[in-house]
Amino acid sequence: MMGMGGGIFWWIVMAVLLVIPFYRILPRYGLPAYAAFLAVFPLVALILLWIIAFKDKFDEAAK
């Protein structure tokens, strides 16, 4: 019988498991590490993944 406390606990665990990889990866792509905390929102996480995926193409176009 998990009440509201159990649901919040799992939400926090999943948020931490999502933020830590973004926190480690984002500085390698020239993005601020604190932006990883915004990745708990699904749309922001998706946008960050697209930025990471196409970062080399953006850099080549700027040269």
Buried (B, 14 or more C-beta within 10 A) or exposed (E): EEEEEEEEEEEEEEBEEBBEEBBEBBEEBEBEEEBBBBBBEEEBBEBBEEBBEEBEEEEEEEE
